[in-house]
């Protein structure tokens, strides 16, 4: 994801330089225009990447029971009882990358 945003930043620099070099805009105007375009582009890219991650997770684990089958529930229960629910949720999300926070919290509470 960081690589995508680095690409967006590089595109912004190129666009600003082209606007100034071609005389289409002064430096200040070019920077403002490019900044707004990049903000909108970054927002759209972030939403798209989030959607892709969620779809990938749902393809692998359509239900919470599918997630539960591959877990060491006793270990998660031990972490929950010893360190608390937030730590157990972190551990679960480490074991199942891409798992939404709401699903992880629900599964930990159900243990």
Secondary structure, 3 states (H helix, E strand, C coil): CHHHHHHHHHHHHHHHHHHHHCCCCCHHHHHHHHHHHHHHHHHHHHHHHHHHHHHHHHHHCCCHHHHHHCCCHHHHHHHHHHHCHHHHHHHHHHHCCCCCHHHHHHHHHHC
